[in-house]
Amino acid sequence: MTADELPARERMEFDVVIVGAGPAGLAAAIRLKQRAPDLSVVIVEKGSEVGAHILSGAVIDPVALDRLLPEWRSEETPIRTPVTEDRFLYLGPAGSVRLPAFVMPPLMSNHGNYVVSLGNVCRWLAGKAEALGVEIYPGFAAAELIFDDNGAVIGVATGDMGVGRDGEPGPNYQRGMELVGRYTLVGEGARGSLAKQLIARFGLSDGREPQKFGLGIKELWQVDPARHRPGLVQHSFGWPLDNATGGGSFLYHFEDNQVVVGLVVHLNYQNPYLSPFREFQRFKTHPAIAPLFEGGRRISYGARAITEGGWQSVPNLAFPGGALIGCSAGFVNLPRIKGSHNAMLSGMLAAEHVAAAIASGRAHDTLEDYEAAWRGSEIGADLAKVKNVKPLWSRLGTFGGILAGGADMWASTLFGGSPLGTLKHGKPDFAATKPAAKARVIDYPKPDGVVSFDLASSVFLSNTNHEEDQPVHLRVADPLLQKTSEHDVFAGLSQRYCPAGVYEWIEGSEGPRYQINAQNCVHCKTCDIKDPNQNITWTVPEGGGGPNYPNM
């Protein structure tokens, strides 16, 4: 069936359309209703419920919450575990060194922060938004941008439901809806599919450094109460990653004897044989880490790409008809491993400019004032102090980069700026991978089933589900290129960088065959970022599909 033969979409009109019910989108919606209660605001969310696709460490800085909902501390909320202790470790293969807190710049302190489930925080914020009159539609993936005759964004269309694997409408076919408004705010998280299109269409990254990314892999555990330390926040770097591979770990203790453990691997790693998932499983076997999990139980697993480019890589935020907010813009503070506070602040800032624009009778224009405002805001102040950490880490390796980055953060804190100016990131992450012929094969140990686990059992704990009879949402532009380059030159690295077992090279009598297990996809977007030829494009599947993270 051609596009012309499809039934017309139903159109719903609002003042503001928001894509993504994450911290940025929810904060924007709440702020809009605070500033202009009569505005009609809608949020579309691809997860089956608000919070289903939210994955973060998460230690949350309450600076944005204090501004958005000043009364929150007197209410019943999911924010219940204040940070009580910071620990920083450098790990070697068999031991560890604890770094004294006084060598860390003040910005690295977690005093006053909280260990939370960010998914549960979003569920709570969604209730606040709905109480103000915001309409939230979970299970509806924003699949397409809608433009007017002048090329301005006027809204989004949700994906059609009930389309078969062959691309033809099935017996339960339902056409998507058009949601249009005076302004559209896009807060899809890191490497969102619509944000990627907007950045390309409007040249929003022109004159900026390439965005940089990491892959964060996380598990939720319930541990022995005797080993539980509510409010303990522990970060480490070093083993199992070599000095040339950036990344680090986190261990956060919060309520109900629960601990979150995770590893972030910077996606500019060079060795195509590296598997972030297996590095994470290996990390948990370290003698300084493994005892925590003795007698414990693994509850959940997930993975998500993280923006790491910071100050230099934030694209122009405003485009005709709307703006980027949250991690779609890239506001993560890398050394702090925090971005939810900046995501919320950006949503609030965008909302204030949208409300003012609508009040003055404007629509579908470019919010230049929002773009001009963020660098002078708390967001800009937060990112400016750490702008050289990632470039130094990439140039000098982990050990040298940590030392030089720490010195640079101290200089920025004490003197208001870095003597190095603003360093460049250089090439994008996909261009960093070496050919397999120039790399060493990594021999990973078999999982023990006690602390370390296989990929299949891990993906099962993500509660990932997709309707099987639907088009594959992971688009390979040139299958031949995937064989001649991704397989032949880079040793099939997609089957190792993917933390969900989506990609497989199956050797047969007629040569290798590329298999895409799209049902396993946890929507991390790593493939869209790391493929060496940019030959894979992540698109939204049918709404409601993907992981369903509990307490993550």
N, C-alpha and C positions, 0 to 999 in steps of 0.2 A: 504494500500500500504506500503510495507516494504521499508527501507532505500535503499536497493539494486535496487528497482524498480523505484525509483525517478530519474528524469533526472539529469544530471550532472550540477553543478553550474557553472555559468560563473565566470572566475577568472580575476581580475584586479590587476596589479602589480604597486606598488609605492615604494618610498624610505622609507616613514614613514606613518603609519596608526595611526590615533588618534580617540579614542572613546569618544564622548561627546563634543558638541559645547558650553560648559560653559566657565567661565573665564580662567580656567586652560588650556583646550584644545585649545582655540583660541589664548591665549598668547603663547603657545608652537608652534603653527603653524606659527604665525607671526615671532617669534624669529628664527625659522628654516629658513624661507625665507630671513630674514635679514642677517643671518650668511652664508647661502649657497643658493643663489637665484635659482640655477639649480636643487635643490632637488625637487622631486615630493612628495607632501603632500596631504593627503585626511583626511577629518573629516566626520564621520558618526554620525548622531544625531537622536535619536528616536522621538523627538517632531516633530509636523507637520511643524514647522518652527523654526529657531534659536530663542531662548528666550521663546518658548511656555511652557517649563517645568521649567524655571528658577524661583525660589522663594527665596527671601532673604529679610532682614529687609527693606531697606538696607542703611546703612551708609557706604560709601566706603572710605578707606584710599588710597590716590592716589600714595603711594610710588611705587607700581609696574607699574602703568601707566606712571609715570614720567620717569621710566627707559626704558620701552618698547617703548613708543611713546612720546618723550620729547616735541614735538610740539603740543600736544593735546589741551593745554589751548588756543591756538590761532585759533582753529578750531570750527566749529559748532558741538556740541556734545550733548548727553542727560545728561551730567553732568553739571547742571546749578545752583544748590542750595547749596551754602556753609553753613556749620553749623554756626549758630549765637549764640546759647545758649545751655548749658548743664543743665539738671535738673535731680536730683536723689530723688526719693520719697520712703518712707517706708509706706505701706498702712495697716491700720487696718480696721475692719469691717465697721466703720462709718466715719473715718477720715484719715488724712495723715500727715506725718512729712517730710519736705523737708530737705535733708541732705546737709550741706555746702560743696561746691566744694573743699575747701582746704583740707578736710580730705581724698579725693580721691587721689591715686597715680597718677603721671603725665600721665602714660600710659592710664588712663581712660578718659583723655580729648579728645574731638572730634574736637578741634581747628585745622583747616586746612583740615578737612574731608568734604564730600559732601553727601547730601541726594539724592538718585537716585532710579530709577527703574533699577535693575540689568539686567532684561530681555532686556530692551532697550539698556543698555550698551553692552550686548552681541550681539545684532543686529548690533550695530555700529561697534564693533570689527570684526564681520563677514565680513562686507563690506571692512574693512581694509585688512583682510586676503585674501579675494577673489581678491582684487586689486593687491596683490603680487603673485597671481597665485595658491592659495590654492583651492582645490576642496572641496566643502561642500555639503553633501547629507543629507538634512533633510528628516524626514519621513522614515528613514531606521534604524531599531533597530538592534544593534550588539547583536546577540543571541547566538553565539557560538565562542569559541576560536579554532584556528587552530594551530596544533603542527607539527613539523617536526619529522623525525625518531629518533632524539636525545632527543625529549621531549621539545625543545625550542618553544616558541610562534613565529609563523611567520605571524600572522594576525588574522582576524575575519571573520565570515560569518554572513550576515544579515538574519533575519528571513524570512521564506517563507510567501508569501501573498496568501490570498484566501483559507486558510485551514478552514474547517468547524468545528463546535463544537465537532463533533465525531472524529476529528483528521485526516479526510480524505480530500484529495484535492477537492476543489469545482470547479465550472465552470470557475471561474476567477483566478484559481491557477497560481501563479508565483513562481518559485524557487528563493531562495535568492542568493546573490552574495558573492563570496569570495574576500576579499580585503587583499592582502598580501604585506608585506614590510620587509625591513631590521630590522626595530624596530617598536614596537607597544606601544603606550602610552595610558593608560587607565585612563580617567578622567570622570567617570560616576556620580560623586557626592557621597553623603553618602550612604553606604550600596549598592553599585552597584552590580548587579548580576554577572558580569564577574570578578570584583575585588574580590568578596567573593570567587569565585572559585579559583582564582590565589593565594589568601592568604592561602587557605586550601591546594592546590596542592603542593605549594613550601614551606610551613611552614613559611610564611613571618612574622607571629606574634609570632613565637617561642621566648621565652625570654622577650616578651613585656607584659605589662598589658593589660587586656581586653579593647577593645574599648568601650567607653561610648557614649550614645546618648541622645539627647533631641528631643521632637516633637515641632516644631514651627508652630503655626497657625496664619494666617494673613488675614486682610481685608484691602481693599483700599476704602476710603471714600472721597467724595467731601463735604466739610463743609461750613457753613456760613462764608463768607469773613470776617465778624467782629470777628470771633473766630480763624481765621487763622494766624499763626505766622511763615512765611517762615524761615526755617533753625533751628527751635526749635527741639531739640532732648531730649526726656524725657524717662528715665528708672525707673522702680519701682520693688520692691519685697515685699513679704508679701501676704496679702489677695488678692485673695480668697484661695490661697494655704495655707495649714497648715504648721507648722514649720518643719515637717518631710518630706515635699514634696518640692524638689528643683525646682526652676524656677523663672521667672520674666517676666515683660512686657516691651514693647517698644511703643512709640508714636513718629512718625517722620513727620514733616511738610515739604512738598516740593512745587513745583510750581502748578499753576492753582487751588489754594484753595484745594489741595489734601493732605490727611493725611493717613499714613499707621499706623495701630494699630495691635499689635500682642501679643501673650503670648507664652513663651517657657516653657514646662513642662519637667523636667528631667525624662527619662524613667526608672530610678531605683526607681520609686515610689512604695509603698508597697500595697496600698489599691486597690483591684481589682474592687471596685465599683466606682473608680474615672474615670471621663470622661474629658480628656483634652479639648475637644470641649466645653462642658458645663461650665467648669471652665473659659474658655475664654469669653463665652457669659456673664457669671456672672460678670467677671472683668469689663466689659464695663458699668455695672450699678452702679459702685462705685461713690459716690458723687463728688470725685475729678476728675473723668473721664467722666461721662455721659454728663455734660453740653456741652462738645466740639461737640457732635454729634447732638444736638438739631437743627432741621431744615436742617440737612445734608442728604446725600443719599449714601447708600452703593453701591459700584460699582463692586467689585470683592472679591473673597474668595479663599484661598488656604492653603495647609499644606505640610510640608516637614520635614523629619528627619534631624538632625544636629549632626555632630560628636562633642563630648565633651571631649574625653579622653586626647587630647593634647600630650604633650612631651612624656609621659610614654607609650602611646598607639599607636604611629605611627609605623606601621609595617616596615619591611625591604622593601624599595621602589623598588629595582631592582630584576628582575627575568630573566631567560634566554630568551632573545628576546625582552625585553621591560621594562617598569617601570610604577608605579602608580604615578599619579599627582593629585593635588587638594584635594577635600574632599573624594575621593577614598582612599587617604592616611590619611586624618584626620588632617587638619592644621587649624581648627577653634580655635581662641582665645576666650575661653568661657566668661570670665568677660567682654571683649570688645564686645562680640556678633558680631565678624567680622571674616571672613575667605576668602573673595574674593581677598584681597591683597596677602595673602599667597598662595592662589590657583594659582594666576597669576605668582607669583615669582617661585613657584615650576615648573610650566609649562615652564617658561623661563630657569630655571636651568637645567631641563631635556633636553630641546631642545639644549642647548649649549653642553651638554655631548654627545647627539646623533649626532649632527653635527660633532663634533670632531672625534667620533668613525667612522662615515661613511667616513670622509676625510682620515682616516688612513686605510681604506679598510676593516673595521670590519662589522659584521652583525650577528644578532641572538645570541650574547653573553650577558653576564651580565654586566650592567653598574655600576660596583662597585664604581666608582668615584662619581657618582651621589648620591648614598646612603651615601657615606662618607662625602659629601659636605654639606648636608642640615642643619645639626645641628650647623655648624659653620657659616651659612649664616644668613641673616636678619630673615628668618623664625624661625630658632632655637633661635635666640635672643628674638624674640617676644614671643615664646611659653615657653621658660625657665623661664621667669619672673612670669608666672601665673600657673606653673605646679602643685602647691599644692592647688589651689583654689577649684577645683572640689573634691578632696579627703577630704578636710576640711569641705566643704559644706555637703558632704554625711555623715560624721562622727558626726558633731556637729549640724546639722540642719541649717535652713536658717539663723536665727539670729546670732547664735554663729559662723557659717561658714563664714558669710559675714564679721564679725569683725576679725576673725582669718585670713581669706583669704586676707583681706585688709592689715593687719599687715605684712603678709608674702610677699605681693607684694611690700610694702614699703621697707622691708628688702632687697629684691632682687634688687630693684631699687637703694638703697643707698649703699649697700655693695657688690653688684655683685653676690649675691647668697643667698639662704635661709638657716637659721640655722637648719631647719627641714630636710634638704637634699631633697630627692625625695620620696614623700609618694606614697603608692600603692593605687590602686582603689578597689582592692578586687574582689568580684564576678561580673559577667556580669549582665546587666540590667534584662534579662529574669528571673534570679534566685532571684530577689529581691522581687517578688510579694508574699504576704501572702495568704494563703488559705482564702476563703470567711468567713469561720467560725470564724476566728480570726480578722475580720475587721468589721468596722461599715458601714452601708448603708448610702449613701449620698443622701439627698433629695434636688434635684435641682429645682429651681423655673421655672415655665413655661416662655418661651420667650415672651416678650411684643410686638414684631413686630416693635418696634421703635428703640431700641438700641440693644436688644438681639433677636436672631432669631433661627429658627429650623434648623435641619441638612439638610433636603431636599432642602430648598430654598438656603442654603449656597452652597451646591454642585452644584446647577444649575448655580450659579455665577462663578464657576470655569471653565465653558465652557468645561466640560469633556465629551468626546465622545469616544467610542470604537465600532468597528464593532461587532455586537451582535453574529453573527455566526462565532465564532472563539473559539479555546480551551481556557478554563479558565486559566489565567496566574498566578493564585494564587494556588499553589500546596499544598494540605494537604496530608502528607505522610501516616498517619494512622487515618482514620475517627473514628475508635473506641476509640483511645486515646483522640481525640478531645472531644468526649462525656464523657468519664470517668474522664478526668482530667480538660480540659479547661472549660467544662460546669459544671460538678458535684463538682469539688473541688474549681475552681476559678470563679464560678458564671457567666460563659460566658463572660469573660472580653473583648474578641475581639470586641463585639458589642458596647463596650464603648471606648476602646483605639483607634479604627479606626475613623479618622476625616472625613470619607466620606460615612459612612453607608454601607460599603461593606459586613460586616458580620452580620448575624442575626441567633438567635436561635428561631425557631418557634415551639411553644408547640402545640402538636396535640394528638389525641386519642391514637396513637401508640408511644407517647413519643416525646422528642424534636428532631427537624430536623435542621441540619446546612445548612443554605443557604448563598451562596456567590454571591453577586451582583457585579460581576467583572466590569460591565460597569461603576460603580461609582468611580472606583479606581483613585486617584490623584497621584499615584506613590510616596507616602511619605515613604514607606518601613517600617512603624511602626510594621506591623504584623510580618515581618521577624525578627525584633529585639526583640519584647516584648512577643511573644508567649511563655508561660512558659515551654513548652516542645521542643521548636524549631521544631515544627511539620509543620509549614507553611513556604514555600519558595516562595519568590517573583521572578518571571521571567518576561522577557519583553513580552508584548503583541505584536500584529501586529503593525508594524511601523506606526507612525502618530497618534496612539491612545493616550488617556490621556487628561490632562488639556490643555487649551489654555489660558494662563494668559496674560491679557493686562496690561501694565504699572506696573507689579509686580516685 
